[in-house]
Amino acid sequence: MRTLINSDSIIKYLGDLIITKLSLCDVELKSFPGNKIEGPEKKLSSFDIGSFDYILVHVGTNNSSELLSSIVSKFNRLFDTIRNLNPKIKLLISGLVPRGPNRFNYGFVSAAYGTFLSSLNIEIEVINAELEQLADLQGFYFFFDENPTNWKGCLGRDGLHLNFKGNRELADDFVKQLEGRISSEHVYRRKSKSIVSTLRLQLTINVFYACILLCVFPFYCHFN
């Protein structure tokens, strides 16, 4: 199984953490600093996406200041692009991570900054909720830790990028979600193969008995 993980700079340091833990598939990470939703749409055609079985996308943080309708429209175009390039690929979308205070900004303790940050995180929650609805409608898989307190202590001083703990947490979540989807598919395939094998065996037995009846029935009629 080949998996492509495409994201903004938040996954920059996740490569080794994911590859060493995810033994079920071959993983390729593409990280682009400042990447917006429209970024992957323009770059996917150069990734040979047809050779991948899964794609995990984590973008949207850099679009969070835009209108929700614009964000949804861009995500829809991205999903259409992915499916046009590879209709069979399994799509996973990771929700946006909440923002923390930018401690490089000396005004981060002010009430105004606190209000701004709260508004921004509410917007991120709205975007994640919209993504979850899109996932239900379009049949792809959305995942996100809905408890924002779980991200405390995971963000760097800029309040945007992950620290070491955050990298480990996000990598573990990616591995967990991918392993879950891949394992489920393996189980489904094994069950499907088992059902097909059982049906073939039953069909063979039925044909065998039918042939016997066809051979024996004329003699039975002759002597009766």
Secondary structure as UniProt FT lines:
FT   STRAND          2..7
FT   HELIX           9..11
FT   TURN            12..13
FT   HELIX           15..19
FT   TURN            20..21
FT   STRAND          26..31
FT   TURN            33..34
FT   HELIX           38..43
FT   HELIX           44..46
FT   TURN            47..48
FT   HELIX           49..51
FT   STRAND          54..58
FT   HELIX           61..63
FT   TURN            64..65
FT   HELIX           68..85
FT   TURN            87..88
FT   STRAND          90..94
FT   TURN            103..104
FT   HELIX           106..109
FT   HELIX           111..138
FT   STRAND          141..143
FT   HELIX           148..151
FT   TURN            152..153
FT   TURN            157..158
FT   HELIX           164..223
//
